[in-house]
Amino acid sequence: MFFMLEELQKLGLSKKESIIYLELIKLGETGANEIAKRTSSQRTVVYNVLQQLYEKGFINYIKREGKRVYSISNPENLLSNIRENEIIINNLIKEIKNIRKEASDNKKVEVYEGVVSLRNLFEEIKNARELRVLNATGKIFDNLKYSSEHIVKHIKKNSKVWIIGVDSMKNTRLSKFGFNVKYLPKQAENLSTIFIFSGKIIIQVLKDKPFLIKIENTDIFEGFKKDFEVLWKRL
């Protein structure tokens, strides 16, 4: 019986509900007064617990001579309660995932440093269907000496690309791959390259040690994309 008491509590019954439910199993049919005596409980407490068990579908009662006589209902009702809880839990899981996804969409910002991080992020960039690059410098060939050409060729073959480069990019290998490129005036020269793709923004600075910031946010992505398109038309 002690084992059953623990198991019933695992199913969500309180300790008092479990004790009274087990007493009803032993007695078969009985009234609240008898249960109060056998469990050393106050009658008002027993009445309240019996009502709770009745509302959960675990017990039934009939009236005899104006008094309620209680008995357990079909034990399979325990399963019904579990199934109902399972449905509730599954719905909660879906809502939690949706909330986490929205939070991720709104707040995901990551900072990276070093050549390994640069190479890993380019593996992500090269799979974009559409790619817009602002302030392209061509310095990828200096930082990724062994993999840069493969990455650029892959992007050229598989992505639709628009590049707005700084003036000095004209003298780099990147200018030789036949991309759709426009150039900023010399006075706009800078090292902060911005990649706009797949709902993401990557800001890259290739000076000394590579430094990169990745932002996943729909509003920021759309804002950068619109600004890029306005600038593209004006150049």
Summary of the structure (lengths in Angstrom):
residues: 235
radius of gyration: 34.4
end to end distance: 82.9
largest distance: 102.9
contacts: 654
relative contact order: 0.10
helix: 54%
strand: 23%
